[in-house]
Amino acid sequence: MIESAKPLSLDFTGQAGITRLIKEIVYIEREIESAKIDLALMTDFNIGDAFRMFDVNNFGEVSKQNLTGGLKINLGFTDFHADDINRFFNKIDF
């Protein structure tokens, strides 16, 4: 038998914090969607162009430092941590 969850009681500060986080998530998702639409509308942008945004030294590879710099400089993304980059490389680096 499943018991119904009790409502969470938050003071004003807790409610304001949750509201701020939800607004921040919505804002970030809007930015991502806008970037996806912009890329989809660029008919001459391809995977090679994307790779070159990060392979700044033309070595044919993208390092963690290249990815970090490319995200910040080329795409204006700054709200990430080194752990995010490490997880990304652990997941896709062959």
N, C-alpha and C positions, 0 to 999 in steps of 0.2 A: 504494500500500500504506500503510495506517495503522499507525503505530507505537503501541504501548501506552504510556500515560502512566506516568511514574515516580511512585511515591508521594512525597507532599510530606513532608519531614522538618521538624517543628516542635519547638522546645524547649517546656518547660512553660509559659513566659510566652505564647508564641504560641498554644498550645492553649487556655490559659485565656482569652485574648482572643477567640478564635473562639467558644468556648463561651459567653462572656458576650454576644457579638453575636447569636448564634442565640437565646439566651434572651430577649434584648431584642426581637428580631423577633417571636417567638412571643407575647410579652406585648402588643406593640402590635397585632398581628393579632387577638388576643382582645378587646382594647378596641374595636377597630373593629367587629368582629362583634357585640359586645354593644350598641354604639350603633345599629347597623343594626337589630337585633332590637327595641330599645326604640322606635325610630322607626316600625318596621312595626306595632307594637302600638298606637301612638297613632292612633286612628281619626279624630281631629279635626285632625291635623297635615297641612298641605298645602304646596304650593310657595309660596304666598303667605306663610304663616307662616315658612318657611325664608328667604325673601327679606327679610322684616321683621327677622329676627335680625341681618342685616348692614346694612340700610338704616336706620341708627339716626337719621338726620336727616330721614327721610321725604322725600328728594329724588327718589326713584324711580330711584336708581342706587346701585351699590355700588363704592366706591373701594378701592384697595389697603389704605388705612388702615382702612376699615370691615371688610374681610375679615379683616385681621390682628386687629383688636380683637374681632370676633365669634367668631373661632376661639378666642381666649384667654379671653374673658369668658363667652360663652354656652356654649361646648362644652368648655372646659378644656384645649384643645390648645395646648401651648407648645413642643413639640419640632419646630419648623420654622424656616426661615430666609427672609430677604427674597427670596432667589433662588427659593425654592419659590413664593412669591406671584407673583413676576414671570413665572415659567414658566406658572403657571396663567392669568394674565391674557393672556399672549401666545397661549396655546392657545385660549381661549374668548371673549375680548373682541372683539366685532364692530365 
